[in-house]
Amino acid sequence: MIELLGKSLEELQSIFKTHNIQKFRAKQLIDYIYHRYVFDFQDMTQFPKELRQWLSDNCIISLPTLITESVSPDGKTRKILVEMIDQSRVEAVLMEQHYGYSVCVSSQVGCAMGCVFCASTQGGLYRDLTAAEIIGQVVIFGALTKEQIHSVVVMGAGEPLQNYDNVLQALQLLHDPVICNISYRKMTISTCGWVPNIYKLADEGLPITLALSLHATNNEVRRSIMPVGARYELTEVLDAVKYYYDTTQRRITFEYILIDSINASMEEAHALGEICKDFPNCHVNLIPVNGNEHIELYKPSITNMNTFKDIVASYGVSVTVRKEMGDAIQAACGQLKAAHGRKKENHE
Ligand code: SF4
């Protein structure tokens, strides 16, 4: 069967040409899938009956299947659990922001990186998601809300820069004016510091925002909560991020999870401010850690978090404490579950 999801206009035209189908049908098909959210070939009534039958017999649109959906009490955050064709499951989140709808997608089933505060990594890495499976998470939210998706963050389960080609292909499709027409400037890739591919992404010349999961200001603490810190020293990571900034001129976002008694001291706030001096216009996103049944980590008191924030801000840095929009439905950072990450038969 020929997979049609995640194909560019040119690729679809080429498939259709091979099968003697008129070229303009490819554009119509894109319109059905990405703008009208019609996924059943028999409902594509602009197509002649014979074409609908040929598509049904030879092609698939393997949109992930929606398994569960939860909505936060304020209705602004929706988390979905979706299942891929091989029964792998991942979660994705839709957030209603003041500027529009933002979707957070997963890039892998599980994650190999082992960050101690993160629920996604608890079962390890199962597999990379394909470009179609990544874009499918955005399409599902479009279909559910019938709203234009304004921005995409690759910040769910997985280390996106370990699944580089598929993530980039998905973002290129989401950017394509014929498909989803989302500006690269409204896309963010979050990395725990996968150094070689930070350089590679910088050299693509795309104005994608880079978010670095920094989470510590020295190697010792970083290694203790992020195993990737043993592979890449903090200076190597920051050098790569500086190269990204210098090359793209895109504002860097530093994600910093606040964990009481681990990385949230006032000294660390000053150290974070010092690091930020090298990155003009950077933004620091402080994230109170989310404990769950697997993770016994605690957020600092509100007073301590505010003091931490004020110290970082005193270095002239833009800094916010992330609103815990999804906390009520466990859709906040580090809470997208790994429990659903493997094939159903392994876990149920
Ligand atoms: S925080 Fe990101 S990189 Fe770290 S384990 Fe979780 S998903 Fe992987």
Boltz pocket constraint, residues with backbone or C-beta under 6 A from the ligand:
constraints:
  - pocket:
      binder: B
      contacts: [[A, 110], [A, 111], [A, 112], [A, 113], [A, 114], [A, 115], [A, 118], [A, 119], [A, 120], [A, 121], [A, 155], [A, 156], [A, 157], [A, 158], [A, 159], [A, 191], [A, 192], [A, 213], [A, 334]]
      max_distance: 6.0
